[in-house]
Amino acid sequence: MKTYLSAHWRALKTALYRLYHPPLMSLVSLLMIGTTLALPLACGLIIHHLQTLTNTYSPHPQINLFMAQDASATQFKQIEQRLQTHAGVSSYRTIPRAQALEAMKARTGWADIMAGLTQNPLPDAFIISTIDHSAATLDALRTELLAWPKVSTVQVDTEWARRLDSLLRLGRSALGLLAGALSITVLAIVFQSIQLQCMNHRDEIDVQGLLGATNTFIRRPFLYFGYVLGLIGGGIAWGLVSATLIVLNTELVQLSALYDIPLSIPPLPLEWGLGLLCAAAILGGLGAYLSVARHLWNTK
């Protein structure tokens, strides 16, 4: 075990030494990796914040339930009791037919029309707010409510919810494609950097091969070099996004005051940053492995 750990420690020290020799080439690679990773990270954070703002401040769709004209007061109470215990309903408001009639009479231009009626044509109604505002949930609840006794009509405006869901899905899909494309870019950057390292240390690799060193032994310092490149590049991306958020939030202060909405984007969550570092290190290691494997194959 001590020999194993010692070998890995030597490989890590070798990778760190090569990182600073030459420093300019490594710096260029690190900046390229950092800026490449910062773009999808910033876009993902903005989409996440927009979704949070939308869920908090956008008007939620409500369901309007209308009873049948011949529904009795007892049946009206039964529907109300079912709404009280329904798991998908967050709140509701009752509008008895008499109250709706008085409200119509109070409107300008409707008093004379309502006064000429011999009976109240308006049904008892409920205005329902749901816990889940997705279009699929609203449609399912509408179908369920229509099956209840003495329920005549159920109206729900899901069009805006469908549009919002479509936009968010489009944003997440575009972000996924962008992240995939930029991940390949990071692999290419690391691959090329390791290729240059292999060329600079070709004589050393040849001597190691002549002395009987295994491919694993030869590959190990380059793998650590890739891990370090990815890890530091991920840290640069984290720093770039954090600095960008500071600048953006400074500009958003005035806009927030105009609309009375907290538009400032919160800092990058710790779990996002740690996930970024892990993903960047994995990409760096994978790029290094592919690059060294190609070099060793070509030198056979």
Secondary structure, 3 states (H helix, E strand, C coil): CHHHHHHHHHHHHHHHHHHCCCHHHHHHHHHHHHHHHHHHHHHHHHHHHHHHHHHHHCCCCEEEEEECCCCCHHHHHHHHHHHHHCCCEEEEEEECHHHHHHHHHHCCCCHHHHHCCCCCCCCCEEEEEECCCCHHHHHHHHHHHHCCCCEEEEEECCHHHHHHHHHHHHHHHHHHHHHHHHHHHHHHHHHHHHHHHHHHCHHHHHHHHHCCCCHHHHHHHHHHHHHHHHHHHHHHHHHHHHHHHHHHHHHHHHHHHHHCCCCCCCCCCHHHHHHHHHHHHHHHHHHHHHHHHHHHHHCC
